[in-house]
Amino acid sequence: MSNKINNYLSLEKKTEQISQLASLAALGSWDSAVMLQPASASSRQKESATLSSLIHEMSISTEIGGLLQAASSEKDSLDEWQKANLKLLQKSYDESVCVSSEMSHEFSIASGESEFAWRKCRAENDFKTLVPYLDRVFKAATAIANAKSRKLSKPAYDVLVDSFDPDRQLSEIKSVYGVLKKELPSLMHKIVEKQSTEKVIGLTKEIDENTQKAIGIKIMEKMGFDFNRGRLDKSTHPFCTGKPFDVRITTRYDENNFLSSLFGVIHETGHALYQQALPEKYTWQEVGGPKGMAFHESQSLIMEMQAGTSVAFNEFLAKLLKDEFGFKGPEYSAENLYKLMTRVHPSFIRVDADEVTYPLHVILRFEIEQEIINGNIKAVDLPEIWNAKMKEYLGIVPDTYANGCLQDIHWPAGWLGYFPSYTNGAIIASMLMKKIKENHDIDSELSQGRFDSLNNYLNKNLREIGSLKSSADLLEQATGFAEIQPMIFIDYLKKKYL
């Protein structure tokens, strides 16, 4: 058999080398966010840009192009996974070859410098200093999107969205978000009105960082995270990165609100469980990777929101906090913790937003991004446009840049097109949980801190499949629907909050 697919196997070998270099690049990014000292930043940016350029040059080499062409004639001898991998490698090559080495290097330098500048600017509420950095990133990202757009004959913003959420089109997202824009504002007001009569006890006791980390680790273990193949650290912005055998997650700590850190941990552990369950046989191949960020966000949000903010999970959490950490008092009762976690109110910060208002934060960014890529918005315009949309969708206006357009890492880091994945992921999470609850008593398990049935279903029907299937086929296998269903999400919110 192998003689018939020699070219394909050679292609796999080259892909493995490129993937291993990309894995080291990701580890460098993790180190930059977690360990790097400020004075070391400029040298790290150069190192990262050089490594990115090498990876890009290898990815678009004539050798790879030749192997792809030769392997395509061996298609009939490939198995299902190999055929899917070849198709994905061809797509990746077709997109990468549109981008010159100079464009790739410029994007890497621009985004690297911008991200480091953002950390300081956000901390100091200094938008003005970040403006030239952002403009450079926007210019570099737009140049790459336009180059791919011309070659692939699809709109530039669609190209960006597809890079994070494969097969997803702008028209579908607009249709889904049209439903959310219609339903969510009135739903938000009804819930706020209902909750205004409820008695809730705020958390006043400071919880030190070490205790918060210990709670987080305990919950991660319950969720099924394998600490032999991963770790938890601290960074400015929580994230997850890595391959199945080395998954790194981070959170940030607020001594006045341990729930913020805990739910950052639960969210990122959802991502990590996806990474740790991917098919190891294809670790270094495209087919062995996750199926885009909408599915990835579904895995974090099914853990954070669907499971984590449930009545059942809070029964377990309250008992754990009391028995193992000595948290006493009515504020740590299951009922009060649940109320604290499910408060709905318009707020400035996306990552701390409740699940009812969260999509409005995403829609705001989604609409601005399109205008950035179309060349209608420059960085200097962001505060005014941002604040106007916050007023329109959430009825509030940020009091600082840090609470407004400076809050996210995505644009400084060059991740334009990512934001839609969050809300698409939230809807997929609600679809998944609806499907899983048809056959499993998830609530009784969560009340005991058990995630067995949840993980088993997700592993079998989503995580272990990697990128073998198209987005529509994977969604259909996991949820029973081939398209994202916003009304399932709306119905879930109504049932939970009203």
PyMOL commands that set and color helices and strands:
alter all, ss='L'
color gray80, all
select helices_A, chain A and resi 2-34+38-59+62-72+75-77+80-96+101-123+127-152+156-164+170-195+209-223+227-229+258-277+280-282+286-288+292-307+311-325+330-332+334-341+350-352+358-373+379-394+420-437+442-446+452-461+463-465+471-479+486-497
alter helices_A, ss='H'
color red, helices_A
select strands_A, chain A and resi 230-234+240-243+246-251
alter strands_A, ss='S'
color yellow, strands_A
deselect
rebuild
show_as cartoon
